Amino acid sequence: MRISIKNYGTNDSDEILNIADIKIIFANGKKYYEVAIKILNDDNRFMALNSTSSANARMSPDDLICEWSDNLLKFL
C-alpha cells in the first residue's frame, strides 16, 4: 500500500514529544503542516516552511535554501 498525503499513516509521537526536549519541528510544506497540527493537536512547536519538492516551482532552489537555512540557524 502506498502512503500519500490523502491516505497517510501516523506514528505514535505523543510520548516522544512529551519527554524529549524538542524545540521546533519544521514541516516541509503547508499541506504537511496542516496534517501534522491536526494529528498533534496544534502543537505550537510546528513551523511550516515552503516545500522543497520539485513540484514547488514558485520558489527557486536558492530561495528555498535561504528560507530553510535562516530558520534552522535560529535553533542551533
All heavy atoms as a GROMACS GRO file, in nm:
protein
  607
    1MET      N    1   0.085  -0.119   0.000
    1MET     CA    2   0.000   0.000   0.000
    1MET      C    3   0.089   0.124   0.000
    1MET      O    4   0.179   0.137   0.081
    1MET     CB    5  -0.090   0.000   0.122
    1MET     CG    6  -0.166   0.130   0.138
    1MET     SD    7  -0.231   0.148   0.304
    1MET     CE    8  -0.401   0.151   0.274
    2ARG      N    9   0.064   0.212  -0.089
    2ARG     CA   10   0.139   0.336  -0.097
    2ARG      C   11   0.073   0.442  -0.009
    2ARG      O   12  -0.047   0.464  -0.017
    2ARG     CB   13   0.145   0.384  -0.241
    2ARG     CG   14   0.228   0.508  -0.255
    2ARG     CD   15   0.229   0.555  -0.397
    2ARG     NE   16   0.281   0.690  -0.394
    2ARG     CZ   17   0.363   0.740  -0.482
    2ARG    NH1   18   0.401   0.666  -0.582
    2ARG    NH2   19   0.405   0.862  -0.472
    3ILE      N   20   0.152   0.506   0.074
    3ILE     CA   21   0.102   0.612   0.162
    3ILE      C   22   0.117   0.745   0.090
    3ILE      O   23   0.223   0.776   0.037
    3ILE     CB   24   0.180   0.616   0.295
    3ILE    CG1   25   0.176   0.480   0.366
    3ILE    CG2   26   0.128   0.725   0.385
    3ILE    CD1   27   0.040   0.439   0.415
    4SER      N   28   0.012   0.823   0.087
    4SER     CA   29   0.018   0.956   0.026
    4SER      C   30  -0.042   1.057   0.122
    4SER      O   31  -0.093   1.022   0.227
    4SER     CB   32  -0.058   0.957  -0.106
    4SER     OG   33  -0.197   0.953  -0.081
    5ILE      N   34  -0.037   1.182   0.083
    5ILE     CA   35  -0.091   1.287   0.169
    5ILE      C   36  -0.242   1.268   0.188
    5ILE      O   37  -0.298   1.313   0.285
    5ILE     CB   38  -0.056   1.427   0.113
    5ILE    CG1   39  -0.063   1.534   0.221
    5ILE    CG2   40  -0.142   1.462  -0.006
    5ILE    CD1   41   0.048   1.532   0.318
    6LYS      N   42  -0.308   1.198   0.095
    6LYS     CA   43  -0.451   1.172   0.107
    6LYS      C   44  -0.478   1.049   0.193
    6LYS      O   45  -0.581   1.038   0.254
    6LYS     CB   46  -0.512   1.154  -0.031
    6LYS     CG   47  -0.509   1.281  -0.114
    6LYS     CD   48  -0.561   1.256  -0.252
    6LYS     CE   49  -0.545   1.382  -0.334
    6LYS     NZ   50  -0.571   1.360  -0.474
    7ASN      N   51  -0.386   0.957   0.192
    7ASN     CA   52  -0.402   0.831   0.266
    7ASN      C   53  -0.277   0.811   0.351
    7ASN      O   54  -0.192   0.732   0.318
    7ASN     CB   55  -0.421   0.716   0.168
    7ASN     CG   56  -0.438   0.583   0.238
    7ASN    OD1   57  -0.477   0.579   0.354
    7ASN    ND2   58  -0.406   0.476   0.170
    8TYR      N   59  -0.268   0.886   0.459
    8TYR     CA   60  -0.145   0.883   0.538
    8TYR      C   61  -0.162   0.801   0.665
    8TYR      O   62  -0.271   0.780   0.714
    8TYR     CB   63  -0.102   1.026   0.574
    8TYR     CG   64  -0.206   1.106   0.649
    8TYR    CD1   65  -0.216   1.097   0.786
    8TYR    CD2   66  -0.294   1.189   0.581
    8TYR    CE1   67  -0.313   1.169   0.856
    8TYR    CE2   68  -0.391   1.261   0.649
    8TYR     CZ   69  -0.399   1.251   0.786
    8TYR     OH   70  -0.493   1.322   0.854
    9GLY      N   71  -0.050   0.752   0.712
    9GLY     CA   72  -0.046   0.681   0.840
    9GLY      C   73   0.037   0.764   0.936
    9GLY      O   74   0.112   0.853   0.896
   10THR      N   75   0.021   0.738   1.063
   10THR     CA   76   0.095   0.815   1.163
   10THR      C   77   0.165   0.723   1.261
   10THR      O   78   0.127   0.608   1.279
   10THR     CB   79   0.000   0.907   1.242
   10THR    OG1   80  -0.093   0.827   1.313
   10THR    CG2   81  -0.073   1.003   1.152
   11ASN      N   82   0.266   0.777   1.323
   11ASN     CA   83   0.334   0.710   1.433
   11ASN      C   84   0.280   0.769   1.562
   11ASN      O   85   0.231   0.882   1.564
   11ASN     CB   86   0.484   0.733   1.425
   11ASN     CG   87   0.544   0.668   1.303
   11ASN    OD1   88   0.508   0.557   1.268
   11ASN    ND2   89   0.633   0.737   1.237
   12ASP      N   90   0.291   0.696   1.669
   12ASP     CA   91   0.251   0.748   1.799
   12ASP      C   92   0.364   0.836   1.851
   12ASP      O   93   0.457   0.789   1.914
   12ASP     CB   94   0.221   0.634   1.896
   12ASP     CG   95   0.168   0.685   2.029
   12ASP    OD1   96   0.135   0.805   2.037
   12ASP    OD2   97   0.160   0.606   2.123
   13SER      N   98   0.357   0.963   1.823
   13SER     CA   99   0.465   1.055   1.858
   13SER      C  100   0.440   1.130   1.988
   13SER      O  101   0.528   1.199   2.037
   13SER     CB  102   0.485   1.155   1.745
   13SER     OG  103   0.364   1.219   1.715
   14ASP      N  104   0.323   1.115   2.047
   14ASP     CA  105   0.292   1.187   2.171
   14ASP      C  106   0.395   1.160   2.280
   14ASP      O  107   0.440   1.252   2.348
   14ASP     CB  108   0.153   1.153   2.223
   14ASP     CG  109   0.042   1.213   2.138
   14ASP    OD1  110   0.071   1.311   2.066
   14ASP    OD2  111  -0.070   1.162   2.145
   15GLU      N  112   0.430   1.034   2.300
   15GLU     CA  113   0.525   1.000   2.406
   15GLU      C  114   0.660   1.068   2.382
   15GLU      O  115   0.719   1.125   2.473
   15GLU     CB  116   0.543   0.850   2.416
   15GLU     CG  117   0.631   0.809   2.531
   15GLU     CD  118   0.641   0.658   2.547
   15GLU    OE1  119   0.558   0.585   2.490
   15GLU    OE2  120   0.732   0.615   2.618
   16ILE      N  121   0.708   1.063   2.260
   16ILE     CA  122   0.837   1.126   2.228
   16ILE      C  123   0.829   1.276   2.251
   16ILE      O  124   0.918   1.336   2.312
   16ILE     CB  125   0.877   1.097   2.082
   16ILE    CG1  126   0.904   0.948   2.064
   16ILE    CG2  127   0.998   1.180   2.041
   16ILE    CD1  128   0.919   0.904   1.921
   17LEU      N  129   0.723   1.338   2.202
   17LEU     CA  130   0.711   1.484   2.216
   17LEU      C  131   0.692   1.527   2.361
   17LEU      O  132   0.730   1.638   2.398
   17LEU     CB  133   0.596   1.535   2.129
   17LEU     CG  134   0.619   1.524   1.980
   17LEU    CD1  135   0.493   1.561   1.903
   17LEU    CD2  136   0.736   1.610   1.935
   18ASN      N  137   0.637   1.440   2.443
   18ASN     CA  138   0.618   1.474   2.584
   18ASN      C  139   0.745   1.464   2.666
   18ASN      O  140   0.761   1.533   2.766
   18ASN     CB  141   0.509   1.386   2.646
   18ASN     CG  142   0.372   1.424   2.598
   18ASN    OD1  143   0.346   1.538   2.560
   18ASN    ND2  144   0.282   1.328   2.596
   19ILE      N  145   0.838   1.376   2.626
   19ILE     CA  146   0.958   1.359   2.708
   19ILE      C  147   1.085   1.417   2.646
   19ILE      O  148   1.178   1.448   2.718
   19ILE     CB  149   0.982   1.210   2.743
   19ILE    CG1  150   1.005   1.128   2.617
   19ILE    CG2  151   0.868   1.155   2.824
   19ILE    CD1  152   1.045   0.983   2.644
   20ALA      N  153   1.087   1.435   2.517
   20ALA     CA  154   1.207   1.487   2.450
   20ALA      C  155   1.210   1.639   2.454
   20ALA      O  156   1.106   1.704   2.455
   20ALA     CB  157   1.212   1.438   2.306
   21ASP      N  158   1.328   1.693   2.455
   21ASP     CA  159   1.346   1.838   2.457
   21ASP      C  160   1.350   1.890   2.312
   21ASP      O  161   1.453   1.933   2.263
   21ASP     CB  162   1.474   1.873   2.531
   21ASP     CG  163   1.491   2.023   2.549
   21ASP    OD1  164   1.390   2.096   2.550
   21ASP    OD2  165   1.607   2.068   2.560
   22ILE      N  166   1.235   1.881   2.246
   22ILE     CA  167   1.224   1.924   2.107
   22ILE      C  168   1.173   2.067   2.105
   22ILE      O  169   1.066   2.096   2.157
   22ILE     CB  170   1.130   1.831   2.028
   22ILE    CG1  171   1.189   1.690   2.024
   22ILE    CG2  172   1.104   1.885   1.888
   22ILE    CD1  173   1.098   1.586   1.963
   23LYS      N  174   1.252   2.156   2.045
   23LYS     CA  175   1.218   2.298   2.043
   23LYS      C  176   1.129   2.334   1.924
   23LYS      O  177   1.044   2.420   1.934
   23LYS     CB  178   1.345   2.382   2.036
   23LYS     CG  179   1.445   2.354   2.144
   23LYS     CD  180   1.419   2.440   2.264
   23LYS     CE  181   1.529   2.430   2.366
   23LYS     NZ  182   1.514   2.325   2.463
   24ILE      N  183   1.155   2.271   1.810
   24ILE     CA  184   1.083   2.308   1.687
   24ILE      C  185   1.076   2.186   1.595
   24ILE      O  186   1.166   2.104   1.595
   24ILE     CB  187   1.153   2.427   1.615
   24ILE    CG1  188   1.068   2.483   1.502
   24ILE    CG2  189   1.291   2.389   1.566
   24ILE    CD1  190   0.959   2.573   1.546
   25ILE      N  191   0.968   2.179   1.521
   25ILE     CA  192   0.951   2.077   1.419
   25ILE      C  193   0.917   2.150   1.290
   25ILE      O  194   0.816   2.220   1.283
   25ILE     CB  195   0.838   1.978   1.456
   25ILE    CG1  196   0.867   1.913   1.590
   25ILE    CG2  197   0.819   1.875   1.345
   25ILE    CD1  198   0.747   1.842   1.650
   26PHE      N  199   1.001   2.136   1.191
   26PHE     CA  200   0.978   2.203   1.064
   26PHE      C  201   0.895   2.114   0.973
   26PHE      O  202   0.925   1.997   0.954
   26PHE     CB  203   1.111   2.234   0.994
   26PHE     CG  204   1.194   2.336   1.068
   26PHE    CD1  205   1.307   2.297   1.136
   26PHE    CD2  206   1.157   2.469   1.070
   26PHE    CE1  207   1.383   2.390   1.204
   26PHE    CE2  208   1.232   2.562   1.138
   26PHE     CZ  209   1.346   2.523   1.206
   27ALA      N  210   0.788   2.170   0.920
   27ALA     CA  211   0.702   2.100   0.826
   27ALA      C  212   0.745   2.137   0.685
   27ALA      O  213   0.753   2.256   0.652
   27ALA     CB  214   0.557   2.138   0.850
   28ASN      N  215   0.773   2.037   0.605
   28ASN     CA  216   0.818   2.059   0.467
   28ASN      C  217   0.696   2.079   0.377
   28ASN      O  218   0.652   1.989   0.308
   28ASN     CB  219   0.902   1.940   0.422
   28ASN     CG  220   0.969   1.964   0.289
   28ASN    OD1  221   0.964   2.075   0.236
   28ASN    ND2  222   1.030   1.862   0.235
   29GLY      N  223   0.639   2.199   0.383
   29GLY     CA  224   0.524   2.233   0.302
   29GLY      C  225   0.398   2.257   0.385
   29GLY      O  226   0.385   2.209   0.497
   30LYS      N  227   0.308   2.334   0.329
   30LYS     CA  228   0.186   2.373   0.401
   30LYS      C  229   0.092   2.256   0.424
   30LYS      O  230   0.027   2.247   0.528
   30LYS     CB  231   0.115   2.485   0.326
   30LYS     CG  232   0.190   2.615   0.330
   30LYS     CD  233   0.119   2.724   0.252
   30LYS     CE  234   0.205   2.850   0.250
   30LYS     NZ  235   0.147   2.952   0.166
   31LYS      N  236   0.081   2.165   0.326
   31LYS     CA  237  -0.010   2.052   0.342
   31LYS      C  238   0.036   1.962   0.455
   31LYS      O  239  -0.043   1.919   0.539
   31LYS     CB  240  -0.022   1.972   0.212
   31LYS     CG  241  -0.128   1.864   0.219
   31LYS     CD  242  -0.266   1.924   0.243
   31LYS     CE  243  -0.372   1.817   0.248
   31LYS     NZ  244  -0.505   1.871   0.273
   32TYR      N  245   0.166   1.934   0.462
   32TYR     CA  246   0.219   1.853   0.570
   32TYR      C  247   0.193   1.923   0.704
   32TYR      O  248   0.155   1.859   0.802
   32TYR     CB  249   0.368   1.826   0.553
   32TYR     CG  250   0.427   1.757   0.673
   32TYR    CD1  251   0.390   1.626   0.706
   32TYR    CD2  252   0.514   1.823   0.757
   32TYR    CE1  253   0.440   1.564   0.818
   32TYR    CE2  254   0.565   1.762   0.871
   32TYR     CZ  255   0.527   1.632   0.900
   32TYR     OH  256   0.576   1.572   1.012
   33TYR      N  257   0.211   2.052   0.708
   33TYR     CA  258   0.186   2.129   0.830
   33TYR      C  259   0.040   2.113   0.874
   33TYR      O  260   0.013   2.087   0.991
   33TYR     CB  261   0.220   2.276   0.806
   33TYR     CG  262   0.186   2.367   0.921
   33TYR    CD1  263   0.270   2.376   1.031
   33TYR    CD2  264   0.070   2.442   0.920
   33TYR    CE1  265   0.239   2.459   1.139
   33TYR    CE2  266   0.038   2.526   1.026
   33TYR     CZ  267   0.123   2.534   1.135
   33TYR     OH  268   0.092   2.615   1.240
   34GLU      N  269  -0.052   2.128   0.781
   34GLU     CA  270  -0.195   2.116   0.814
   34GLU      C  271  -0.228   1.977   0.870
   34GLU      O  272  -0.302   1.965   0.967
   34GLU     CB  273  -0.280   2.143   0.690
   34GLU     CG  274  -0.275   2.287   0.644
   34GLU     CD  275  -0.335   2.308   0.506
   34GLU    OE1  276  -0.386   2.210   0.447
   34GLU    OE2  277  -0.330   2.422   0.457
   35VAL      N  278  -0.173   1.874   0.810
   35VAL     CA  279  -0.197   1.738   0.857
   35VAL      C  280  -0.133   1.718   0.994
   35VAL      O  281  -0.194   1.664   1.086
   35VAL     CB  282  -0.142   1.635   0.755
   35VAL    CG1  283  -0.141   1.495   0.814
   35VAL    CG2  284  -0.221   1.640   0.625
   36ALA      N  285  -0.010   1.764   1.010
   36ALA     CA  286   0.064   1.741   1.134
   36ALA      C  287  -0.001   1.811   1.254
   36ALA      O  288  -0.011   1.751   1.361
   36ALA     CB  289   0.208   1.788   1.118
   37ILE      N  290  -0.047   1.934   1.237
   37ILE     CA  291  -0.105   2.001   1.354
   37ILE      C  292  -0.238   1.939   1.394
   37ILE      O  293  -0.274   1.944   1.511
   37ILE     CB  294  -0.118   2.155   1.335
   37ILE    CG1  295  -0.206   2.190   1.218
   37ILE    CG2  296   0.019   2.218   1.324
   37ILE    CD1  297  -0.238   2.338   1.208
   38LYS      N  298  -0.308   1.878   1.299
   38LYS     CA  299  -0.430   1.806   1.336
   38LYS      C  300  -0.396   1.683   1.420
   38LYS      O  301  -0.460   1.655   1.520
   38LYS     CB  302  -0.507   1.763   1.211
   38LYS     CG  303  -0.578   1.876   1.142
   38LYS     CD  304  -0.650   1.823   1.019
   38LYS     CE  305  -0.705   1.937   0.938
   38LYS     NZ  306  -0.764   1.890   0.812
   39ILE      N  307  -0.295   1.610   1.378
   39ILE     CA  308  -0.255   1.489   1.448
   39ILE      C  309  -0.197   1.522   1.585
   39ILE      O  310  -0.223   1.454   1.683
   39ILE     CB  311  -0.151   1.411   1.364
   39ILE    CG1  312  -0.215   1.359   1.236
   39ILE    CG2  313  -0.091   1.296   1.445
   39ILE    CD1  314  -0.117   1.309   1.134
   40LEU      N  315  -0.120   1.629   1.592
   40LEU     CA  316  -0.050   1.664   1.717
   40LEU      C  317  -0.123   1.772   1.795
   40LEU      O  318  -0.062   1.840   1.878
   40LEU     CB  319   0.093   1.706   1.685
   40LEU     CG  320   0.176   1.595   1.621
   40LEU    CD1  321   0.311   1.649   1.575
   40LEU    CD2  322   0.194   1.479   1.715
   41ASN      N  323  -0.250   1.788   1.769
   41ASN     CA  324  -0.334   1.881   1.848
   41ASN      C  325  -0.277   2.022   1.854
   41ASN      O  326  -0.261   2.079   1.962
   41ASN     CB  327  -0.356   1.825   1.989
   41ASN     CG  328  -0.423   1.691   1.986
   41ASN    OD1  329  -0.520   1.672   1.914
   41ASN    ND2  330  -0.370   1.597   2.060
   42ASP      N  331  -0.246   2.077   1.739
   42ASP     CA  332  -0.197   2.215   1.728
   42ASP      C  333  -0.072   2.242   1.812
   42ASP      O  334  -0.056   2.348   1.870
   42ASP     CB  335  -0.307   2.315   1.766
   42ASP     CG  336  -0.420   2.315   1.667
   42ASP    OD1  337  -0.392   2.302   1.547
   42ASP    OD2  338  -0.536   2.329   1.708
   43ASP      N  339   0.016   2.144   1.820
   43ASP     CA  340   0.143   2.162   1.893
   43ASP      C  341   0.212   2.288   1.843
   43ASP      O  342   0.234   2.304   1.724
   43ASP     CB  343   0.232   2.040   1.871
   43ASP     CG  344   0.352   2.037   1.963
   43ASP    OD1  345   0.427   2.136   1.963
   43ASP    OD2  346   0.370   1.937   2.033
   44ASN      N  347   0.243   2.379   1.934
   44ASN     CA  348   0.299   2.508   1.893
   44ASN      C  349   0.446   2.501   1.853
   44ASN      O  350   0.506   2.603   1.822
   44ASN     CB  351   0.278   2.614   2.002
   44ASN     CG  352   0.350   2.579   2.130
   44ASN    OD1  353   0.413   2.475   2.141
   44ASN    ND2  354   0.339   2.666   2.228
   45ARG      N  355   0.504   2.383   1.851
   45ARG     CA  356   0.642   2.368   1.808
   45ARG      C  357   0.654   2.347   1.657
   45ARG      O  358   0.764   2.338   1.605
   45ARG     CB  359   0.708   2.252   1.882
   45ARG     CG  360   0.726   2.281   2.030
   45ARG     CD  361   0.780   2.161   2.102
   45ARG     NE  362   0.671   2.064   2.116
   45ARG     CZ  363   0.683   1.950   2.182
   45ARG    NH1  364   0.797   1.917   2.238
   45ARG    NH2  365   0.581   1.867   2.192
   46PHE      N  366   0.543   2.341   1.587
   46PHE     CA  367   0.546   2.321   1.443
   46PHE      C  368   0.560   2.453   1.369
   46PHE      O  369   0.495   2.551   1.403
   46PHE     CB  370   0.419   2.251   1.395
   46PHE     CG  371   0.437   2.106   1.370
   46PHE    CD1  372   0.421   2.015   1.472
   46PHE    CD2  373   0.475   2.061   1.246
   46PHE    CE1  374   0.439   1.880   1.451
   46PHE    CE2  375   0.493   1.926   1.222
   46PHE     CZ  376   0.475   1.836   1.325
   47MET      N  377   0.645   2.453   1.267
   47MET     CA  378   0.661   2.570   1.180
   47MET      C  379   0.656   2.522   1.035
   47MET      O  380   0.728   2.430   0.997
   47MET     CB  381   0.794   2.640   1.205
   47MET     CG  382   0.820   2.756   1.111
   47MET     SD  383   0.985   2.827   1.128
   47MET     CE  384   0.964   2.915   1.280
   48ALA      N  385   0.570   2.584   0.956
   48ALA     CA  386   0.560   2.549   0.814
   48ALA      C  387   0.664   2.627   0.735
   48ALA      O  388   0.678   2.748   0.751
   48ALA     CB  389   0.421   2.581   0.762
   49LEU      N  390   0.738   2.555   0.654
   49LEU     CA  391   0.830   2.617   0.559
   49LEU      C  392   0.788   2.573   0.419
   49LEU      O  393   0.717   2.474   0.403
   49LEU     CB  394   0.974   2.574   0.588
   49LEU     CG  395   1.030   2.619   0.722
   49LEU    CD1  396   1.170   2.562   0.742
   49LEU    CD2  397   1.032   2.769   0.735
   50ASN      N  398   0.832   2.648   0.320
   50ASN     CA  399   0.795   2.612   0.184
   50ASN      C  400   0.853   2.476   0.148
   50ASN      O  401   0.964   2.440   0.189
   50ASN     CB  402   0.845   2.718   0.086
   50ASN     CG  403   0.757   2.839   0.087
   50ASN    OD1  404   0.641   2.831   0.048
   50ASN    ND2  405   0.808   2.950   0.136
   51SER      N  406   0.777   2.402   0.070
   51SER     CA  407   0.815   2.266   0.033
   51SER      C  408   0.941   2.266  -0.053
   51SER      O  409   0.960   2.351  -0.141
   51SER     CB  410   0.702   2.201  -0.046
   51SER     OG  411   0.742   2.076  -0.095
   52THR      N  412   1.026   2.167  -0.027
   52THR     CA  413   1.146   2.150  -0.108
   52THR      C  414   1.120   2.058  -0.227
   52THR      O  415   1.212   2.026  -0.302
   52THR     CB  416   1.260   2.091  -0.022
   52THR    OG1  417   1.216   1.968   0.034
   52THR    CG2  418   1.301   2.188   0.086
   53SER      N  419   0.996   2.019  -0.246
   53SER     CA  420   0.959   1.932  -0.357
   53SER      C  421   0.983   2.001  -0.490
   53SER      O  422   0.963   2.123  -0.504
   53SER     CB  423   0.811   1.894  -0.345
   53SER     OG  424   0.766   1.836  -0.466
   54SER      N  425   1.021   1.924  -0.590
   54SER     CA  426   1.039   1.981  -0.723
   54SER      C  427   0.906   2.029  -0.780
   54SER      O  428   0.903   2.108  -0.875
   54SER     CB  429   1.102   1.878  -0.817
   54SER     OG  430   1.020   1.763  -0.825
   55ALA      N  431   0.795   1.987  -0.722
   55ALA     CA  432   0.663   2.034  -0.765
   55ALA      C  433   0.640   2.179  -0.721
   55ALA      O  434   0.550   2.245  -0.771
   55ALA     CB  435   0.554   1.944  -0.708
   56ASN      N  436   0.719   2.229  -0.628
   56ASN     CA  437   0.708   2.367  -0.582
   56ASN      C  438   0.792   2.456  -0.673
   56ASN      O  439   0.905   2.492  -0.641
   56ASN     CB  440   0.755   2.378  -0.436
   56ASN     CG  441   0.746   2.519  -0.383
   56ASN    OD1  442   0.680   2.604  -0.441
   56ASN    ND2  443   0.813   2.545  -0.273
   57ALA      N  444   0.735   2.492  -0.786
   57ALA     CA  445   0.809   2.568  -0.886
   57ALA      C  446   0.808   2.718  -0.862
   57ALA      O  447   0.878   2.793  -0.927
   57ALA     CB  448   0.755   2.538  -1.025
   58ARG      N  449   0.730   2.764  -0.763
   58ARG     CA  450   0.721   2.909  -0.743
   58ARG      C  451   0.840   2.965  -0.668
   58ARG      O  452   0.859   3.085  -0.663
   58ARG     CB  453   0.590   2.946  -0.675
   58ARG     CG  454   0.571   2.891  -0.539
   58ARG     CD  455   0.433   2.926  -0.483
   58ARG     NE  456   0.423   2.878  -0.348
   58ARG     CZ  457   0.463   2.946  -0.241
   58ARG    NH1  458   0.512   3.067  -0.255
   58ARG    NH2  459   0.453   2.895  -0.122
   59MET      N  460   0.924   2.878  -0.609
   59MET     CA  461   1.043   2.925  -0.538
   59MET      C  462   1.166   2.861  -0.601
   59MET      O  463   1.166   2.742  -0.631
   59MET     CB  464   1.038   2.889  -0.390
   59MET     CG  465   0.938   2.971  -0.312
   59MET     SD  466   0.958   2.947  -0.136
   59MET     CE  467   1.103   3.049  -0.103
   60SER      N  468   1.269   2.940  -0.617
   60SER     CA  469   1.393   2.887  -0.672
   60SER      C  470   1.464   2.805  -0.564
   60SER      O  471   1.443   2.826  -0.444
   60SER     CB  472   1.484   3.001  -0.717
   60SER     OG  473   1.538   3.068  -0.604
   61PRO      N  474   1.550   2.712  -0.604
   61PRO     CA  475   1.627   2.637  -0.505
   61PRO      C  476   1.707   2.729  -0.413
   61PRO      O  477   1.716   2.703  -0.293
   61PRO     CB  478   1.718   2.550  -0.591
   61PRO     CG  479   1.642   2.530  -0.718
   61PRO     CD  480   1.571   2.661  -0.740
   62ASP      N  481   1.762   2.837  -0.466
   62ASP     CA  482   1.838   2.930  -0.382
   62ASP      C  483   1.749   2.997  -0.276
   62ASP      O  484   1.790   3.014  -0.162
   62ASP     CB  485   1.906   3.038  -0.467
   62ASP     CG  486   2.025   2.985  -0.545
   62ASP    OD1  487   2.078   2.878  -0.507
   62ASP    OD2  488   2.065   3.050  -0.643
   63ASP      N  489   1.627   3.032  -0.314
   63ASP     CA  490   1.533   3.092  -0.218
   63ASP      C  491   1.495   2.992  -0.110
   63ASP      O  492   1.484   3.027   0.008
   63ASP     CB  493   1.408   3.144  -0.288
   63ASP     CG  494   1.434   3.268  -0.372
   63ASP    OD1  495   1.536   3.336  -0.347
   63ASP    OD2  496   1.353   3.296  -0.462
   64LEU      N  497   1.474   2.866  -0.149
   64LEU     CA  498   1.442   2.763  -0.052
   64LEU      C  499   1.557   2.741   0.046
   64LEU      O  500   1.537   2.728   0.167
   64LEU     CB  501   1.407   2.632  -0.122
   64LEU     CG  502   1.273   2.626  -0.192
   64LEU    CD1  503   1.263   2.502  -0.279
   64LEU    CD2  504   1.159   2.630  -0.091
   65ILE      N  505   1.678   2.737  -0.007
   65ILE     CA  506   1.796   2.721   0.079
   65ILE      C  507   1.805   2.835   0.179
   65ILE      O  508   1.829   2.812   0.298
   65ILE     CB  509   1.925   2.711  -0.006
   65ILE    CG1  510   1.926   2.577  -0.081
   65ILE    CG2  511   2.049   2.726   0.081
   65ILE    CD1  512   2.034   2.567  -0.188
   66CYS      N  513   1.783   2.956   0.133
   66CYS     CA  514   1.788   3.072   0.224
   66CYS      C  515   1.680   3.062   0.332
   66CYS      O  516   1.707   3.084   0.450
   66CYS     CB  517   1.771   3.202   0.146
   66CYS     SG  518   1.917   3.249   0.053
   67GLU      N  519   1.557   3.031   0.291
   67GLU     CA  520   1.448   3.022   0.389
   67GLU      C  521   1.475   2.914   0.493
   67GLU      O  522   1.464   2.938   0.613
   67GLU     CB  523   1.315   2.992   0.319
   67GLU     CG  524   1.202   2.979   0.420
   67GLU     CD  525   1.074   2.920   0.361
   67GLU    OE1  526   1.082   2.832   0.273
   67GLU    OE2  527   0.968   2.961   0.407
   68TRP      N  528   1.510   2.795   0.447
   68TRP     CA  529   1.536   2.684   0.540
   68TRP      C  530   1.657   2.715   0.628
   68TRP      O  531   1.653   2.693   0.749
   68TRP     CB  532   1.553   2.554   0.462
   68TRP     CG  533   1.422   2.490   0.429
   68TRP    CD1  534   1.338   2.523   0.326
   68TRP    CD2  535   1.357   2.386   0.501
   68TRP    NE1  536   1.226   2.444   0.328
   68TRP    CE2  537   1.235   2.358   0.435
   68TRP    CE3  538   1.391   2.311   0.613
   68TRP    CZ2  539   1.147   2.260   0.479
   68TRP    CZ3  540   1.303   2.213   0.656
   68TRP    CH2  541   1.183   2.188   0.589
   69SER      N  542   1.764   2.766   0.569
   69SER     CA  543   1.885   2.796   0.647
   69SER      C  544   1.858   2.900   0.753
   69SER      O  545   1.899   2.884   0.868
   69SER     CB  546   1.997   2.845   0.554
   69SER     OG  547   2.034   2.746   0.463
   70ASP      N  548   1.791   3.008   0.716
   70ASP     CA  549   1.762   3.115   0.812
   70ASP      C  550   1.682   3.061   0.931
   70ASP      O  551   1.709   3.096   1.045
   70ASP     CB  552   1.682   3.229   0.746
   70ASP     CG  553   1.766   3.309   0.647
   70ASP    OD1  554   1.890   3.296   0.648
   70ASP    OD2  555   1.706   3.387   0.571
   71ASN      N  556   1.584   2.977   0.904
   71ASN     CA  557   1.502   2.922   1.013
   71ASN      C  558   1.575   2.817   1.094
   71ASN      O  559   1.563   2.815   1.217
   71ASN     CB  560   1.371   2.868   0.958
   71ASN     CG  561   1.274   2.980   0.924
   71ASN    OD1  562   1.220   3.044   1.013
   71ASN    ND2  563   1.256   3.007   0.796
   72LEU      N  564   1.650   2.731   1.030
   72LEU     CA  565   1.726   2.629   1.103
   72LEU      C  566   1.831   2.692   1.195
   72LEU      O  567   1.848   2.649   1.309
   72LEU     CB  568   1.795   2.533   1.006
   72LEU     CG  569   1.705   2.433   0.936
   72LEU    CD1  570   1.781   2.365   0.823
   72LEU    CD2  571   1.655   2.328   1.032
   73LEU      N  572   1.898   2.793   1.146
   73LEU     CA  573   2.004   2.856   1.225
   73LEU      C  574   1.954   2.920   1.353
   73LEU      O  575   2.028   2.929   1.451
   73LEU     CB  576   2.079   2.958   1.140
   73LEU     CG  577   2.165   2.899   1.029
   73LEU    CD1  578   2.222   3.009   0.939
   73LEU    CD2  579   2.278   2.814   1.087
   74LYS      N  580   1.829   2.960   1.357
   74LYS     CA  581   1.772   3.019   1.479
   74LYS      C  582   1.768   2.920   1.594
   74LYS      O  583   1.764   2.960   1.710
   74LYS     CB  584   1.630   3.068   1.452
   74LYS     CG  585   1.620   3.184   1.358
   74LYS     CD  586   1.474   3.216   1.330
   74LYS     CE  587   1.460   3.317   1.218
   74LYS     NZ  588   1.319   3.339   1.184
   75PHE      N  589   1.770   2.791   1.563
   75PHE     CA  590   1.753   2.689   1.666
   75PHE      C  591   1.879   2.607   1.691
   75PHE      O  592   1.877   2.512   1.768
   75PHE     CB  593   1.636   2.597   1.630
   75PHE     CG  594   1.505   2.672   1.630
   75PHE    CD1  595   1.455   2.727   1.513
   75PHE    CD2  596   1.436   2.691   1.747
   75PHE    CE1  597   1.336   2.798   1.513
   75PHE    CE2  598   1.317   2.762   1.748
   75PHE     CZ  599   1.268   2.816   1.632
   76LEU      N  600   1.989   2.644   1.629
   76LEU     CA  601   2.116   2.573   1.653
   76LEU      C  602   2.198   2.641   1.758
   76LEU      O  603   2.192   2.756   1.782
   76LEU     CB  604   2.196   2.562   1.522
   76LEU     CG  605   2.131   2.480   1.413
   76LEU    CD1  606   2.220   2.479   1.289
   76LEU    CD2  607   2.108   2.336   1.458
   0.00000   0.00000   0.00000
